[in-house]
């Protein structure tokens, strides 16, 4: 079973991640709202960032769809290199 980082990078590499809406406040380094679609192997998933946080329609605990979207929107992610390194060191 590939880890979250491998899966997230695979989605990006295969062009399976589409950002539909990205809203960013002036001078902010990352968006406060995101809507994205990820074409998974089992189906299509919807990833959203709103005031409540990140949501994915897959409802899996280890979601690589949101992780892939986080990687391209400047948000910390389960797929971040630092997170991975910290995991190995833990
Ligand atoms: Zn997901």
PDB file of the backbone (N, CA, C, O) and the ligand in Angstrom, with CONECT records:
HET     ZN  A 101       1
ATOM      1  N   UNK A   1       0.852  -1.209   0.000  1.00  0.00           N
ATOM      2  CA  UNK A   1       0.000   0.000   0.000  1.00  0.00           C
ATOM      3  C   UNK A   1       0.882   1.251   0.000  1.00  0.00           C
ATOM      4  O   UNK A   1       1.621   1.471   0.960  1.00  0.00           O
ATOM      5  N   UNK A   2       0.825   2.075  -1.050  1.00  0.00           N
ATOM      6  CA  UNK A   2       1.652   3.287  -1.084  1.00  0.00           C
ATOM      7  C   UNK A   2       1.248   4.274   0.012  1.00  0.00           C
ATOM      8  O   UNK A   2       0.081   4.334   0.400  1.00  0.00           O
ATOM      9  N   UNK A   3       2.216   5.045   0.506  1.00  0.00           N
ATOM     10  CA  UNK A   3       1.895   6.018   1.542  1.00  0.00           C
ATOM     11  C   UNK A   3       1.202   7.241   0.942  1.00  0.00           C
ATOM     12  O   UNK A   3       1.103   7.382  -0.277  1.00  0.00           O
ATOM     13  N   UNK A   4       0.725   8.125   1.827  1.00  0.00           N
ATOM     14  CA  UNK A   4      -0.062   9.283   1.383  1.00  0.00           C
ATOM     15  C   UNK A   4       0.754  10.161   0.431  1.00  0.00           C
ATOM     16  O   UNK A   4       0.234  10.652  -0.571  1.00  0.00           O
ATOM     17  N   UNK A   5       2.047  10.356   0.754  1.00  0.00           N
ATOM     18  CA  UNK A   5       2.871  11.215  -0.096  1.00  0.00           C
ATOM     19  C   UNK A   5       3.006  10.619  -1.509  1.00  0.00           C
ATOM     20  O   UNK A   5       2.869  11.335  -2.501  1.00  0.00           O
ATOM     21  N   UNK A   6       3.270   9.330  -1.593  1.00  0.00           N
ATOM     22  CA  UNK A   6       3.399   8.688  -2.913  1.00  0.00           C
ATOM     23  C   UNK A   6       2.106   8.790  -3.699  1.00  0.00           C
ATOM     24  O   UNK A   6       2.118   9.067  -4.898  1.00  0.00           O
ATOM     25  N   UNK A   7       0.987   8.565  -3.017  1.00  0.00           N
ATOM     26  CA  UNK A   7      -0.309   8.634  -3.701  1.00  0.00           C
ATOM     27  C   UNK A   7      -0.601  10.051  -4.176  1.00  0.00           C
ATOM     28  O   UNK A   7      -1.051  10.254  -5.303  1.00  0.00           O
ATOM     29  N   UNK A   8      -0.341  11.035  -3.307  1.00  0.00           N
ATOM     30  CA  UNK A   8      -0.607  12.435  -3.659  1.00  0.00           C
ATOM     31  C   UNK A   8       0.271  12.865  -4.833  1.00  0.00           C
ATOM     32  O   UNK A   8      -0.207  13.522  -5.758  1.00  0.00           O
ATOM     33  N   UNK A   9       1.551  12.497  -4.800  1.00  0.00           N
ATOM     34  CA  UNK A   9       2.450  12.857  -5.896  1.00  0.00           C
ATOM     35  C   UNK A   9       2.028  12.152  -7.185  1.00  0.00           C
ATOM     36  O   UNK A   9       2.158  12.712  -8.273  1.00  0.00           O
ATOM     37  N   UNK A  10       1.527  10.935  -7.061  1.00  0.00           N
ATOM     38  CA  UNK A  10       1.039  10.198  -8.229  1.00  0.00           C
ATOM     39  C   UNK A  10      -0.145  10.901  -8.886  1.00  0.00           C
ATOM     40  O   UNK A  10      -0.219  10.983 -10.112  1.00  0.00           O
ATOM     41  N   UNK A  11      -1.066  11.406  -8.077  1.00  0.00           N
ATOM     42  CA  UNK A  11      -2.215  12.152  -8.620  1.00  0.00           C
ATOM     43  C   UNK A  11      -1.735  13.388  -9.380  1.00  0.00           C
ATOM     44  O   UNK A  11      -2.232  13.695 -10.464  1.00  0.00           O
ATOM     45  N   UNK A  12      -0.764  14.089  -8.799  1.00  0.00           N
ATOM     46  CA  UNK A  12      -0.249  15.303  -9.445  1.00  0.00           C
ATOM     47  C   UNK A  12       0.501  14.951 -10.732  1.00  0.00           C
ATOM     48  O   UNK A  12       0.316  15.600 -11.762  1.00  0.00           O
ATOM     49  N   UNK A  13       1.336  13.933 -10.668  1.00  0.00           N
ATOM     50  CA  UNK A  13       2.148  13.506 -11.818  1.00  0.00           C
ATOM     51  C   UNK A  13       1.261  13.082 -12.981  1.00  0.00           C
ATOM     52  O   UNK A  13       1.578  13.347 -14.141  1.00  0.00           O
ATOM     53  N   UNK A  14       0.149  12.422 -12.666  1.00  0.00           N
ATOM     54  CA  UNK A  14      -0.749  11.913 -13.711  1.00  0.00           C
ATOM     55  C   UNK A  14      -1.765  12.954 -14.180  1.00  0.00           C
ATOM     56  O   UNK A  14      -2.625  12.658 -15.011  1.00  0.00           O
ATOM     57  N   UNK A  15      -1.663  14.169 -13.647  1.00  0.00           N
ATOM     58  CA  UNK A  15      -2.601  15.212 -14.072  1.00  0.00           C
ATOM     59  C   UNK A  15      -4.018  14.953 -13.611  1.00  0.00           C
ATOM     60  O   UNK A  15      -4.970  15.317 -14.301  1.00  0.00           O
ATOM     61  N   UNK A  16      -4.173  14.332 -12.463  1.00  0.00           N
ATOM     62  CA  UNK A  16      -5.501  13.985 -11.947  1.00  0.00           C
ATOM     63  C   UNK A  16      -6.087  15.043 -11.028  1.00  0.00           C
ATOM     64  O   UNK A  16      -7.218  14.910 -10.562  1.00  0.00           O
ATOM     65  N   UNK A  17      -5.316  16.097 -10.767  1.00  0.00           N
ATOM     66  CA  UNK A  17      -5.770  17.130  -9.835  1.00  0.00           C
ATOM     67  C   UNK A  17      -6.143  18.390 -10.609  1.00  0.00           C
ATOM     68  O   UNK A  17      -5.313  18.936 -11.336  1.00  0.00           O
ATOM     69  N   UNK A  18      -7.373  18.854 -10.463  1.00  0.00           N
ATOM     70  CA  UNK A  18      -7.827  20.079 -11.125  1.00  0.00           C
ATOM     71  C   UNK A  18      -8.333  21.061 -10.078  1.00  0.00           C
ATOM     72  O   UNK A  18      -9.267  20.766  -9.333  1.00  0.00           O
ATOM     73  N   UNK A  19      -7.711  22.219 -10.032  1.00  0.00           N
ATOM     74  CA  UNK A  19      -8.182  23.274  -9.140  1.00  0.00           C
ATOM     75  C   UNK A  19      -9.309  24.006  -9.855  1.00  0.00           C
ATOM     76  O   UNK A  19      -9.122  24.500 -10.967  1.00  0.00           O
ATOM     77  N   UNK A  20     -10.458  24.076  -9.233  1.00  0.00           N
ATOM     78  CA  UNK A  20     -11.625  24.705  -9.857  1.00  0.00           C
ATOM     79  C   UNK A  20     -11.803  26.139  -9.377  1.00  0.00           C
ATOM     80  O   UNK A  20     -12.071  27.039 -10.174  1.00  0.00           O
ATOM     81  N   UNK A  21     -11.653  26.349  -8.068  1.00  0.00           N
ATOM     82  CA  UNK A  21     -11.719  27.705  -7.515  1.00  0.00           C
ATOM     83  C   UNK A  21     -10.638  27.859  -6.452  1.00  0.00           C
ATOM     84  O   UNK A  21     -10.418  26.963  -5.637  1.00  0.00           O
ATOM     85  N   UNK A  22      -9.979  28.990  -6.474  1.00  0.00           N
ATOM     86  CA  UNK A  22      -8.965  29.297  -5.470  1.00  0.00           C
ATOM     87  C   UNK A  22      -9.128  30.770  -5.117  1.00  0.00           C
ATOM     88  O   UNK A  22      -8.934  31.639  -5.967  1.00  0.00           O
ATOM     89  N   UNK A  23      -9.481  31.052  -3.870  1.00  0.00           N
ATOM     90  CA  UNK A  23      -9.679  32.434  -3.428  1.00  0.00           C
ATOM     91  C   UNK A  23      -8.613  32.798  -2.397  1.00  0.00           C
ATOM     92  O   UNK A  23      -8.431  32.112  -1.391  1.00  0.00           O
ATOM     93  N   UNK A  24      -7.930  33.875  -2.672  1.00  0.00           N
ATOM     94  CA  UNK A  24      -6.833  34.291  -1.812  1.00  0.00           C
ATOM     95  C   UNK A  24      -6.997  35.763  -1.453  1.00  0.00           C
ATOM     96  O   UNK A  24      -7.236  36.595  -2.328  1.00  0.00           O
ATOM     97  N   UNK A  25      -6.872  36.079  -0.192  1.00  0.00           N
ATOM     98  CA  UNK A  25      -6.933  37.480   0.231  1.00  0.00           C
ATOM     99  C   UNK A  25      -5.662  38.190  -0.226  1.00  0.00           C
ATOM    100  O   UNK A  25      -4.608  37.569  -0.364  1.00  0.00           O
ATOM    101  N   UNK A  26      -5.772  39.475  -0.454  1.00  0.00           N
ATOM    102  CA  UNK A  26      -4.635  40.274  -0.893  1.00  0.00           C
ATOM    103  C   UNK A  26      -3.475  40.122   0.091  1.00  0.00           C
ATOM    104  O   UNK A  26      -3.672  40.194   1.304  1.00  0.00           O
ATOM    105  N   UNK A  27      -2.275  39.915  -0.430  1.00  0.00           N
ATOM    106  CA  UNK A  27      -1.035  39.793   0.345  1.00  0.00           C
ATOM    107  C   UNK A  27      -0.931  38.483   1.133  1.00  0.00           C
ATOM    108  O   UNK A  27       0.053  38.273   1.842  1.00  0.00           O
ATOM    109  N   UNK A  28      -1.917  37.611   1.023  1.00  0.00           N
ATOM    110  CA  UNK A  28      -1.831  36.334   1.721  1.00  0.00           C
ATOM    111  C   UNK A  28      -1.023  35.367   0.860  1.00  0.00           C
ATOM    112  O   UNK A  28      -1.072  35.422  -0.369  1.00  0.00           O
ATOM    113  N   UNK A  29      -0.287  34.488   1.517  1.00  0.00           N
ATOM    114  CA  UNK A  29       0.573  33.565   0.778  1.00  0.00           C
ATOM    115  C   UNK A  29      -0.118  32.255   0.418  1.00  0.00           C
ATOM    116  O   UNK A  29       0.426  31.438  -0.325  1.00  0.00           O
ATOM    117  N   UNK A  30      -1.331  32.063   0.956  1.00  0.00           N
ATOM    118  CA  UNK A  30      -2.067  30.862   0.571  1.00  0.00           C
ATOM    119  C   UNK A  30      -3.554  31.154   0.617  1.00  0.00           C
ATOM    120  O   UNK A  30      -3.997  32.036   1.354  1.00  0.00           O
ATOM    121  N   UNK A  31      -4.333  30.411  -0.174  1.00  0.00           N
ATOM    122  CA  UNK A  31      -5.763  30.699  -0.285  1.00  0.00           C
ATOM    123  C   UNK A  31      -6.538  30.329   0.977  1.00  0.00           C
ATOM    124  O   UNK A  31      -6.156  29.433   1.730  1.00  0.00           O
ATOM    125  N   UNK A  32      -7.640  31.051   1.180  1.00  0.00           N
ATOM    126  CA  UNK A  32      -8.531  30.727   2.299  1.00  0.00           C
ATOM    127  C   UNK A  32      -9.687  29.842   1.849  1.00  0.00           C
ATOM    128  O   UNK A  32     -10.404  29.271   2.671  1.00  0.00           O
ATOM    129  N   UNK A  33      -9.857  29.737   0.541  1.00  0.00           N
ATOM    130  CA  UNK A  33     -10.912  28.862   0.020  1.00  0.00           C
ATOM    131  C   UNK A  33     -10.429  28.175  -1.248  1.00  0.00           C
ATOM    132  O   UNK A  33      -9.832  28.803  -2.122  1.00  0.00           O
ATOM    133  N   UNK A  34     -10.696  26.872  -1.335  1.00  0.00           N
ATOM    134  CA  UNK A  34     -10.259  26.082  -2.481  1.00  0.00           C
ATOM    135  C   UNK A  34     -11.366  25.091  -2.837  1.00  0.00           C
ATOM    136  O   UNK A  34     -12.008  24.515  -1.959  1.00  0.00           O
ATOM    137  N   UNK A  35     -11.570  24.908  -4.102  1.00  0.00           N
ATOM    138  CA  UNK A  35     -12.445  23.838  -4.579  1.00  0.00           C
ATOM    139  C   UNK A  35     -11.688  23.085  -5.656  1.00  0.00           C
ATOM    140  O   UNK A  35     -11.207  23.700  -6.608  1.00  0.00           O
ATOM    141  N   UNK A  36     -11.570  21.786  -5.533  1.00  0.00           N
ATOM    142  CA  UNK A  36     -10.774  21.021  -6.494  1.00  0.00           C
ATOM    143  C   UNK A  36     -11.413  19.669  -6.764  1.00  0.00           C
ATOM    144  O   UNK A  36     -12.219  19.170  -5.978  1.00  0.00           O
ATOM    145  N   UNK A  37     -11.037  19.095  -7.886  1.00  0.00           N
ATOM    146  CA  UNK A  37     -11.514  17.770  -8.260  1.00  0.00           C
ATOM    147  C   UNK A  37     -10.293  16.875  -8.463  1.00  0.00           C
ATOM    148  O   UNK A  37      -9.324  17.267  -9.113  1.00  0.00           O
ATOM    149  N   UNK A  38     -10.354  15.680  -7.904  1.00  0.00           N
ATOM    150  CA  UNK A  38      -9.271  14.722  -8.087  1.00  0.00           C
ATOM    151  C   UNK A  38      -9.858  13.454  -8.699  1.00  0.00           C
ATOM    152  O   UNK A  38     -10.770  12.842  -8.144  1.00  0.00           O
ATOM    153  N   UNK A  39      -9.325  13.082  -9.834  1.00  0.00           N
ATOM    154  CA  UNK A  39      -9.779  11.851 -10.487  1.00  0.00           C
ATOM    155  C   UNK A  39      -9.000  10.692  -9.875  1.00  0.00           C
ATOM    156  O   UNK A  39      -7.838  10.466 -10.213  1.00  0.00           O
ATOM    157  N   UNK A  40      -9.646   9.966  -8.979  1.00  0.00           N
ATOM    158  CA  UNK A  40      -9.006   8.837  -8.327  1.00  0.00           C
ATOM    159  C   UNK A  40      -9.140   7.589  -9.184  1.00  0.00           C
ATOM    160  O   UNK A  40      -9.662   7.643 -10.298  1.00  0.00           O
ATOM    161  N   UNK A  41      -8.668   6.472  -8.660  1.00  0.00           N
ATOM    162  CA  UNK A  41      -8.737   5.229  -9.413  1.00  0.00           C
ATOM    163  C   UNK A  41     -10.119   4.591  -9.277  1.00  0.00           C
ATOM    164  O   UNK A  41     -10.561   3.848 -10.153  1.00  0.00           O
ATOM    165  N   UNK A  42     -10.796   4.894  -8.162  1.00  0.00           N
ATOM    166  CA  UNK A  42     -12.123   4.328  -7.927  1.00  0.00           C
ATOM    167  C   UNK A  42     -13.237   5.285  -8.304  1.00  0.00           C
ATOM    168  O   UNK A  42     -14.399   4.890  -8.386  1.00  0.00           O
ATOM    169  N   UNK A  43     -12.886   6.545  -8.533  1.00  0.00           N
ATOM    170  CA  UNK A  43     -13.926   7.519  -8.830  1.00  0.00           C
ATOM    171  C   UNK A  43     -13.396   8.929  -8.716  1.00  0.00           C
ATOM    172  O   UNK A  43     -12.194   9.159  -8.580  1.00  0.00           O
ATOM    173  N   UNK A  44     -14.321   9.861  -8.775  1.00  0.00           N
ATOM    174  CA  UNK A  44     -13.957  11.275  -8.756  1.00  0.00           C
ATOM    175  C   UNK A  44     -14.244  11.842  -7.374  1.00  0.00           C
ATOM    176  O   UNK A  44     -15.310  11.605  -6.805  1.00  0.00           O
ATOM    177  N   UNK A  45     -13.292  12.587  -6.842  1.00  0.00           N
ATOM    178  CA  UNK A  45     -13.436  13.117  -5.487  1.00  0.00           C
ATOM    179  C   UNK A  45     -13.383  14.638  -5.503  1.00  0.00           C
ATOM    180  O   UNK A  45     -12.696  15.250  -6.321  1.00  0.00           O
ATOM    181  N   UNK A  46     -14.127  15.229  -4.578  1.00  0.00           N
ATOM    182  CA  UNK A  46     -14.200  16.680  -4.466  1.00  0.00           C
ATOM    183  C   UNK A  46     -13.508  17.103  -3.195  1.00  0.00           C
ATOM    184  O   UNK A  46     -13.825  16.624  -2.107  1.00  0.00           O
ATOM    185  N   UNK A  47     -12.562  18.002  -3.344  1.00  0.00           N
ATOM    186  CA  UNK A  47     -11.796  18.497  -2.205  1.00  0.00           C
ATOM    187  C   UNK A  47     -12.126  19.971  -2.023  1.00  0.00           C
ATOM    188  O   UNK A  47     -12.174  20.736  -2.986  1.00  0.00           O
ATOM    189  N   UNK A  48     -12.350  20.352  -0.781  1.00  0.00           N
ATOM    190  CA  UNK A  48     -12.755  21.727  -0.503  1.00  0.00           C
ATOM    191  C   UNK A  48     -12.058  22.248   0.748  1.00  0.00           C
ATOM    192  O   UNK A  48     -11.913  21.541   1.745  1.00  0.00           O
ATOM    193  N   UNK A  49     -11.635  23.492   0.666  1.00  0.00           N
ATOM    194  CA  UNK A  49     -11.165  24.194   1.865  1.00  0.00           C
ATOM    195  C   UNK A  49     -12.136  25.329   2.110  1.00  0.00           C
ATOM    196  O   UNK A  49     -12.361  26.158   1.229  1.00  0.00           O
ATOM    197  N   UNK A  50     -12.713  25.373   3.304  1.00  0.00           N
ATOM    198  CA  UNK A  50     -13.562  26.509   3.683  1.00  0.00           C
ATOM    199  C   UNK A  50     -13.239  26.862   5.137  1.00  0.00           C
ATOM    200  O   UNK A  50     -12.240  26.402   5.690  1.00  0.00           O
ATOM    201  N   UNK A  51     -14.085  27.675   5.737  1.00  0.00           N
ATOM    202  CA  UNK A  51     -13.810  28.137   7.101  1.00  0.00           C
ATOM    203  C   UNK A  51     -13.729  26.979   8.096  1.00  0.00           C
ATOM    204  O   UNK A  51     -13.101  27.110   9.147  1.00  0.00           O
ATOM    205  N   UNK A  52     -14.352  25.860   7.779  1.00  0.00           N
ATOM    206  CA  UNK A  52     -14.322  24.690   8.672  1.00  0.00           C
ATOM    207  C   UNK A  52     -13.053  23.854   8.495  1.00  0.00           C
ATOM    208  O   UNK A  52     -12.768  22.978   9.311  1.00  0.00           O
ATOM    209  N   UNK A  53     -12.298  24.123   7.437  1.00  0.00           N
ATOM    210  CA  UNK A  53     -11.089  23.349   7.184  1.00  0.00           C
ATOM    211  C   UNK A  53     -11.201  22.560   5.891  1.00  0.00           C
ATOM    212  O   UNK A  53     -12.011  22.878   5.020  1.00  0.00           O
ATOM    213  N   UNK A  54     -10.379  21.529   5.778  1.00  0.00           N
ATOM    214  CA  UNK A  54     -10.334  20.722   4.558  1.00  0.00           C
ATOM    215  C   UNK A  54     -11.341  19.585   4.613  1.00  0.00           C
ATOM    216  O   UNK A  54     -11.512  18.934   5.643  1.00  0.00           O
ATOM    217  N   UNK A  55     -11.990  19.365   3.506  1.00  0.00           N
ATOM    218  CA  UNK A  55     -12.948  18.273   3.391  1.00  0.00           C
ATOM    219  C   UNK A  55     -12.700  17.543   2.084  1.00  0.00           C
ATOM    220  O   UNK A  55     -12.353  18.157   1.075  1.00  0.00           O
ATOM    221  N   UNK A  56     -12.882  16.221   2.106  1.00  0.00           N
ATOM    222  CA  UNK A  56     -12.832  15.465   0.854  1.00  0.00           C
ATOM    223  C   UNK A  56     -14.016  14.526   0.844  1.00  0.00           C
ATOM    224  O   UNK A  56     -14.407  13.990   1.882  1.00  0.00           O
ATOM    225  N   UNK A  57     -14.586  14.328  -0.328  1.00  0.00           N
ATOM    226  CA  UNK A  57     -15.767  13.479  -0.443  1.00  0.00           C
ATOM    227  C   UNK A  57     -15.465  11.999  -0.230  1.00  0.00           C
ATOM    228  O   UNK A  57     -16.392  11.196  -0.128  1.00  0.00           O
ATOM    229  N   UNK A  58     -14.189  11.622  -0.160  1.00  0.00           N
ATOM    230  CA  UNK A  58     -13.866  10.199   0.046  1.00  0.00           C
ATOM    231  C   UNK A  58     -14.078   9.783   1.495  1.00  0.00           C
ATOM    232  O   UNK A  58     -14.371   8.618   1.766  1.00  0.00           O
ATOM    233  N   UNK A  59     -13.934  10.726   2.432  1.00  0.00           N
ATOM    234  CA  UNK A  59     -14.143  10.444   3.857  1.00  0.00           C
ATOM    235  C   UNK A  59     -13.181   9.400   4.422  1.00  0.00           C
ATOM    236  O   UNK A  59     -13.475   8.784   5.446  1.00  0.00           O
ATOM    237  N   UNK A  60     -12.031   9.193   3.767  1.00  0.00           N
ATOM    238  CA  UNK A  60     -11.019   8.283   4.297  1.00  0.00           C
ATOM    239  C   UNK A  60     -10.161   9.019   5.320  1.00  0.00           C
ATOM    240  O   UNK A  60      -9.941  10.225   5.205  1.00  0.00           O
ATOM    241  N   UNK A  61      -9.678   8.286   6.321  1.00  0.00           N
ATOM    242  CA  UNK A  61      -8.834   8.912   7.347  1.00  0.00           C
ATOM    243  C   UNK A  61      -7.527   9.402   6.725  1.00  0.00           C
ATOM    244  O   UNK A  61      -7.080  10.511   7.019  1.00  0.00           O
ATOM    245  N   UNK A  62      -6.917   8.591   5.874  1.00  0.00           N
ATOM    246  CA  UNK A  62      -5.665   8.960   5.224  1.00  0.00           C
ATOM    247  C   UNK A  62      -5.970   9.351   3.786  1.00  0.00           C
ATOM    248  O   UNK A  62      -5.844   8.543   2.865  1.00  0.00           O
ATOM    249  N   UNK A  63      -6.375  10.611   3.609  1.00  0.00           N
ATOM    250  CA  UNK A  63      -6.831  11.057   2.299  1.00  0.00           C
ATOM    251  C   UNK A  63      -5.699  11.682   1.503  1.00  0.00           C
ATOM    252  O   UNK A  63      -5.129  12.699   1.898  1.00  0.00           O
ATOM    253  N   UNK A  64      -5.381  11.058   0.374  1.00  0.00           N
ATOM    254  CA  UNK A  64      -4.310  11.584  -0.488  1.00  0.00           C
ATOM    255  C   UNK A  64      -4.841  12.638  -1.454  1.00  0.00           C
ATOM    256  O   UNK A  64      -4.061  13.368  -2.066  1.00  0.00           O
ATOM    257  N   UNK A  65      -6.167  12.723  -1.596  1.00  0.00           N
ATOM    258  CA  UNK A  65      -6.756  13.710  -2.518  1.00  0.00           C
ATOM    259  C   UNK A  65      -6.540  15.119  -1.969  1.00  0.00           C
ATOM    260  O   UNK A  65      -6.037  16.000  -2.666  1.00  0.00           O
ATOM    261  N   UNK A  66      -6.931  15.316  -0.699  1.00  0.00           N
ATOM    262  CA  UNK A  66      -6.723  16.617  -0.068  1.00  0.00           C
ATOM    263  C   UNK A  66      -5.224  16.901   0.037  1.00  0.00           C
ATOM    264  O   UNK A  66      -4.797  18.041  -0.143  1.00  0.00           O
ATOM    265  N   UNK A  67      -4.433  15.881   0.324  1.00  0.00           N
ATOM    266  CA  UNK A  67      -2.984  16.066   0.447  1.00  0.00           C
ATOM    267  C   UNK A  67      -2.389  16.599  -0.854  1.00  0.00           C
ATOM    268  O   UNK A  67      -1.511  17.462  -0.826  1.00  0.00           O
ATOM    269  N   UNK A  68      -2.860  16.092  -1.990  1.00  0.00           N
ATOM    270  CA  UNK A  68      -2.358  16.549  -3.297  1.00  0.00           C
ATOM    271  C   UNK A  68      -2.732  18.013  -3.527  1.00  0.00           C
ATOM    272  O   UNK A  68      -1.920  18.791  -4.026  1.00  0.00           O
ATOM    273  N   UNK A  69      -3.950  18.384  -3.166  1.00  0.00           N
ATOM    274  CA  UNK A  69      -4.408  19.764  -3.364  1.00  0.00           C
ATOM    275  C   UNK A  69      -3.654  20.699  -2.418  1.00  0.00           C
ATOM    276  O   UNK A  69      -3.308  21.821  -2.789  1.00  0.00           O
ATOM    277  N   UNK A  70      -3.403  20.232  -1.198  1.00  0.00           N
ATOM    278  CA  UNK A  70      -2.649  21.041  -0.235  1.00  0.00           C
ATOM    279  C   UNK A  70      -1.239  21.316  -0.747  1.00  0.00           C
ATOM    280  O   UNK A  70      -0.705  22.404  -0.529  1.00  0.00           O
ATOM    281  N   UNK A  71      -0.634  20.351  -1.420  1.00  0.00           N
ATOM    282  CA  UNK A  71       0.726  20.532  -1.939  1.00  0.00           C
ATOM    283  C   UNK A  71       0.815  21.675  -2.940  1.00  0.00           C
ATOM    284  O   UNK A  71       1.847  22.342  -3.017  1.00  0.00           O
ATOM    285  N   UNK A  72      -0.240  21.914  -3.705  1.00  0.00           N
ATOM    286  CA  UNK A  72      -0.176  22.964  -4.731  1.00  0.00           C
ATOM    287  C   UNK A  72      -0.872  24.254  -4.310  1.00  0.00           C
ATOM    288  O   UNK A  72      -1.016  25.177  -5.111  1.00  0.00           O
ATOM    289  N   UNK A  73      -1.309  24.317  -3.037  1.00  0.00           N
ATOM    290  CA  UNK A  73      -1.940  25.550  -2.577  1.00  0.00           C
ATOM    291  C   UNK A  73      -1.204  26.146  -1.362  1.00  0.00           C
ATOM    292  O   UNK A  73      -1.702  27.068  -0.716  1.00  0.00           O
ATOM    293  N   UNK A  74      -0.033  25.613  -1.068  1.00  0.00           N
ATOM    294  CA  UNK A  74       0.785  26.203  -0.012  1.00  0.00           C
ATOM    295  C   UNK A  74       0.388  25.834   1.397  1.00  0.00           C
ATOM    296  O   UNK A  74       0.821  26.477   2.354  1.00  0.00           O
ATOM    297  N   UNK A  75      -0.437  24.798   1.539  1.00  0.00           N
ATOM    298  CA  UNK A  75      -0.870  24.378   2.871  1.00  0.00           C
ATOM    299  C   UNK A  75      -0.055  23.190   3.348  1.00  0.00           C
ATOM    300  O   UNK A  75       0.347  22.349   2.544  1.00  0.00           O
ATOM    301  N   UNK A  76       0.194  23.112   4.658  1.00  0.00           N
ATOM    302  CA  UNK A  76       0.859  21.922   5.194  1.00  0.00           C
ATOM    303  C   UNK A  76       0.021  20.692   4.875  1.00  0.00           C
ATOM    304  O   UNK A  76      -1.208  20.753   4.849  1.00  0.00           O
ATOM    305  N   UNK A  77       0.689  19.597   4.636  1.00  0.00           N
ATOM    306  CA  UNK A  77      -0.007  18.436   4.110  1.00  0.00           C
ATOM    307  C   UNK A  77       0.582  17.158   4.670  1.00  0.00           C
ATOM    308  O   UNK A  77       1.750  17.117   5.055  1.00  0.00           O
ATOM    309  N   UNK A  78      -0.223  16.126   4.713  1.00  0.00           N
ATOM    310  CA  UNK A  78       0.282  14.802   5.092  1.00  0.00           C
ATOM    311  C   UNK A  78       1.298  14.330   4.064  1.00  0.00           C
ATOM    312  O   UNK A  78       2.061  13.399   4.322  1.00  0.00           O
ATOM    313  N   UNK A  79       1.309  14.972   2.892  1.00  0.00           N
ATOM    314  CA  UNK A  79       2.244  14.600   1.830  1.00  0.00           C
ATOM    315  C   UNK A  79       3.457  15.518   1.772  1.00  0.00           C
ATOM    316  O   UNK A  79       4.312  15.359   0.901  1.00  0.00           O
ATOM    317  N   UNK A  80       3.543  16.485   2.698  1.00  0.00           N
ATOM    318  CA  UNK A  80       4.691  17.391   2.697  1.00  0.00           C
ATOM    319  C   UNK A  80       5.958  16.616   2.987  1.00  0.00           C
ATOM    320  O   UNK A  80       5.945  15.620   3.710  1.00  0.00           O
ATOM    321  N   UNK A  81       7.054  17.088   2.411  1.00  0.00           N
ATOM    322  CA  UNK A  81       8.319  16.401   2.625  1.00  0.00           C
ATOM    323  C   UNK A  81       8.698  16.443   4.105  1.00  0.00           C
ATOM    324  O   UNK A  81       9.180  15.453   4.656  1.00  0.00           O
ATOM    325  N   UNK A  82       8.475  17.601   4.748  1.00  0.00           N
ATOM    326  CA  UNK A  82       8.804  17.740   6.172  1.00  0.00           C
ATOM    327  C   UNK A  82       7.991  16.793   7.040  1.00  0.00           C
ATOM    328  O   UNK A  82       8.508  16.198   7.986  1.00  0.00           O
ATOM    329  N   UNK A  83       6.696  16.658   6.703  1.00  0.00           N
ATOM    330  CA  UNK A  83       5.822  15.763   7.468  1.00  0.00           C
ATOM    331  C   UNK A  83       6.314  14.330   7.353  1.00  0.00           C
ATOM    332  O   UNK A  83       6.306  13.566   8.319  1.00  0.00           O
ATOM    333  N   UNK A  84       6.747  13.985   6.134  1.00  0.00           N
ATOM    334  CA  UNK A  84       7.246  12.634   5.868  1.00  0.00           C
ATOM    335  C   UNK A  84       8.518  12.386   6.676  1.00  0.00           C
ATOM    336  O   UNK A  84       8.673  11.337   7.302  1.00  0.00           O
ATOM    337  N   UNK A  85       9.423  13.360   6.656  1.00  0.00           N
ATOM    338  CA  UNK A  85      10.670  13.233   7.392  1.00  0.00           C
ATOM    339  C   UNK A  85      10.395  13.105   8.884  1.00  0.00           C
ATOM    340  O   UNK A  85      11.032  12.307   9.573  1.00  0.00           O
ATOM    341  N   UNK A  86       9.440  13.898   9.384  1.00  0.00           N
ATOM    342  CA  UNK A  86       9.096  13.868  10.798  1.00  0.00           C
ATOM    343  C   UNK A  86       8.514  12.506  11.162  1.00  0.00           C
ATOM    344  O   UNK A  86       8.746  11.987  12.253  1.00  0.00           O
ATOM    345  N   UNK A  87       7.748  11.933  10.219  1.00  0.00           N
ATOM    346  CA  UNK A  87       7.141  10.621  10.435  1.00  0.00           C
ATOM    347  C   UNK A  87       8.220   9.547  10.588  1.00  0.00           C
ATOM    348  O   UNK A  87       8.136   8.678  11.455  1.00  0.00           O
ATOM    349  N   UNK A  88       9.228   9.631   9.729  1.00  0.00           N
ATOM    350  CA  UNK A  88      10.316   8.651   9.751  1.00  0.00           C
ATOM    351  C   UNK A  88      11.099   8.769  11.053  1.00  0.00           C
ATOM    352  O   UNK A  88      11.530   7.770  11.629  1.00  0.00           O
ATOM    353  N   UNK A  89      11.277  10.019  11.507  1.00  0.00           N
ATOM    354  CA  UNK A  89      12.056  10.251  12.722  1.00  0.00           C
ATOM    355  C   UNK A  89      11.272   9.886  13.984  1.00  0.00           C
ATOM    356  O   UNK A  89      11.869   9.611  15.025  1.00  0.00           O
ATOM    357  N   UNK A  90       9.957   9.881  13.898  1.00  0.00           N
ATOM    358  CA  UNK A  90       9.121   9.611  15.076  1.00  0.00           C
ATOM    359  C   UNK A  90       9.240   8.150  15.508  1.00  0.00           C
ATOM    360  O   UNK A  90       8.607   7.740  16.481  1.00  0.00           O
TER     361      UNK A  90
HETATM  362 ZN    ZN A 101     -10.046  11.990  -0.326  1.00  0.00          ZN
END
